[in-house]
Amino acid sequence: FFFDLTLSCSKQMAQFIGTVVGTKMQNTAKVSVIRMSLHPQVLKYVRQRKTYFAHDVGNQCREGDTVRIQEAAKSFSKHKHFVVAQILDKPGHPRTHLHVTETARTVVDNSHPKTQKDAQT
């Protein structure tokens, strides 16, 4: 039995992209969202961080995952008003690891013939 937790309303629901920083609570992910804002006096951009509690059905998120959270139509508890809508990136995913390995291998392969060339001369 599955029901849609992000019901469509006439009001635009808030959406953020952030990083999961904690999953110790049951069916809840603690998501840190960073936004840049212009400081009014210094006139430089400053990072501002805020953490949100988001409902994570089935505890699918892990720490370090990049997720998109969306405001829920109904709050789940006193502090939990968001739902994990999508997991965008998993850092420990084999595809990401393979990409890093291939890049490192390319760098090693490019430097390897130079060393052989110098050794032959």
N, C-alpha and C positions, 0 to 999 in steps of 0.2 A: 504494500500500500504506500504510494508516494503522492504527495501533494505539493503544489507549487508554493514556495514560501515567499516568492517575490511577485505578488499579485500586481497586475497592471492597474494603475490608478490614473486619474486625470492629472494629478500632481507629478512633477518630475522628481524621481527618487534620487538621492545622493549616491554617487559611485566613486570609489577610490581604488587606487592600485598601491599595494603595500607589501611588506615582507612579514612573514609569520615569525614572531619572536617567542611564542610560548604556546604549548599544547597540553599543559598539565591538567586542565579542567576537562570534564567529560562533555563531548559534543561542542566544544568551544575552542576557538583559535584566537590568540592575542595577536593583532596585526598592527604593525607600526607603519604609519603613513607620513612621508616627508614631503613638505611643500616649500616652495621658495616664495618669499615675499620681500618687497622693497622696504628697507628701513627708512622711515620718514626723515630722520635727521642726518644720518650718515650717507644716505642715498646709495647703499650697496645692498645686494641681495643676500638675505639671511635664510638659512635652513630652519624650518620649524617642524618639530616632530610631534605627532599625537598618536596615541595607541587607542585602538578600538577593539571591543570584544565582538566577535562574529560567530554566528551559529555554523558549525561545521558538521554536516550530517555524515555519520559513520566514521568520524575522526580520520578523514583522508589527508589532511594537511600535516606536514612535518615542519620543524623549525628550519628556516632558511628559504622556504618556498615563496615565490612571488605570486600573489593572488589578487583577484579583483573582488572587492566586497561591495555589496549593494544594500541600501537601506531597506529594511523589511517593512511590510505593510503593517505588521503588528509587532510590538516589542516582545522579546522572549522573557526578559527579566528586568531587574532594576537597571543594569548596566549594558545589557546585550540588546542592541537595536539593529544589527547588521547581519547579513547572510553571506557566506562565501559563495559567490556566483560562479567563479571559474578559477582553476589553478593554472596560471600562465607558464610558470617555469619551476622545475624541480632541479636543484643543483646537483643532486646525486644520481640523476637520471643517466642511464648508459649512453644515450645519444649525445649529451653534453660532454661526457667523459671521452667518448670516441673522437669528438671534434677537437678537443684539446690535445689528445694523443696524436692525431694525424698532423696537427699544426706543429707539435714538437718534433715529430718524425721528419717533417719537411725541412725544418730548420737544421736538424742533424744531417739529413741527406745533402743539403746544399753546402754545408761546411765540410763534409767528408771528402768529396773529390778534390777540394783545394789542399787538404792535408796530404792526400795521396800524390797529388801533382808536385808538392814541395818535397815529398820524400823521394820521388823518382829523380829529381834534379840534382 
